[in-house]
């Protein structure tokens, strides 16, 4: 893991004032912003690097820790450093609650990436919790600042929303598998460039007309005709992830439930894992029978020794 010179990244001296750091950050952020450099991977990585450097140098506690580390980085690295139980992988972390202190966020101007910080940052600052607050989930007084509605399909695939806060455009990236009522947190520092309360956004998933979600499992009803229920066969269902074929057993009874493993919602904390899809088969009885069909059903009834 390579040592990162945050002062060099922002182009400032080690004794630079906070105002100098802010000014350098603003200039570089405008220059390397993704909107100004579409499809430019190098600019995107540079933009991430700039945000990471500013996150450290604009915070007195992090800056002091970084400065004290200095040339001792190799010793720190060889000793394994100190890693606390906090993950900086996203600009947004999740929790079920919020601080009770109110703040006055109001407006939205440049989009910030939701990509993670470097391994170097995590190794040094993993123990800081400026992005996370321990909240009592049972505290009914706790409430988010905003409620954002998305569809179940968007929750399946993941999506993004462009928000406007304090004159800045903030791109809120929502990972696949997010749950109804889950709360995303945006650091107040990323919004206003200084110490500020975090912004909490509660996700509201709009009920789907045909699909029901329970945890990471999905439930849906599929109609099949009488003949397929009796004789068996295959059928198809259009899911959020695409078209899936499934087998229908011979002599399927109405209400039979089939389980398609791994075809449910993605797990928010483990995108490789998926819930299951449960299909309830609803047998449709034929209508408007032709004389020939009635004759055949009558014959079947006789064979089964059950008079009509």
Buried (B, 14 or more C-beta within 10 A) or exposed (E): EEBBEBBEBBBBEEEBEBEBBBBBBEEBBEEBBBEEBEEEEEBBEBBBBBBBBBBBBBBEEBBEBBEEBEEEBEEBBEEEBEEEEBEBEBBBBBBBBBBEEEBEBEEBEBBBBBBBBBEBBBBBBBEBEBBBBEBEEEEEEBBBBBEBEBBBBBBBBBBEBEBEBBEBBBBBBBBBBBBBEBBBBBBBBBBBBEEBBBBBBBBEBEEBEEBEBEEBBBBBBBEBBEEBBEEEBEBEBEBBBEEBEBEBEEEBEEEBEBEBEEBBBBBBEEEEBBBBBBBEBEBEEEEEEEEEEEEEBEEEEEEEEEEE
